[in-house]
Amino acid sequence: MSPKELTYIEDALSHEKFLKTQCQEAIKNLQSEELKAQAQQMEQRHQQIFDSFYNLI
């Protein structure tokens, strides 16, 4: 893997971690159970994407 490709993966990991954190914050602050469930699904999806990128390195 080239250094440039590694940099792209590191950026993607950082973005996915940030998005997962944002979902976690939303879950804490949302009142609607329906919206919380949606945010939890998004959080899980971002974790899956993070794991996929992580497995590339």
N, C-alpha and C positions, 0 to 999 in steps of 0.2 A: 504494500500500500504506500502510495506516495505521501510526502508530507502535506501536500495540498488536500488530498483526500482525507487524511487524518484530521486536518483542521476543519473540514466540512462536517465530519462526523462529530467532532467535539462541539461545534456550534449547534448542531441538531440536538445533541444530548442536553446542552444547556437550555435550549428553547423548550424542549419537552419537559425538563425538570421545572422550569418556570411555569409552564402551563399547568402542570400537575399541582403545583403549589397554589396557583390562582384558583383552581377548582376546589382545593381543600379549604381555602378561605371562604369561597362562596358557600360551600356546604355548611360551614360554621354560622354564616350570617343569614342564610335563607330561612324564611318561615314556612314556605310552602313545601310540603312533603314531596309533591310531584316534581318541583324544581330541584329539590335536593337529590332526588333519585336520578334526574337527568345529569346533574353535576357529578354525581358518583360514577355514572357510566362514562362520562367524559374523562374523569380522573383515571379510571381503569384503562381506558383506551390510550391515554397519554403514557401510562406506565408500560403498556404493551409496546407502544412505538419506541419508547426509551429503551426497553429491553432489546428490541430488534436492532436498534442502532448500536447498542453496547456490544451485542454479540458479533458485530462486524469487526471489532478490534481485538 
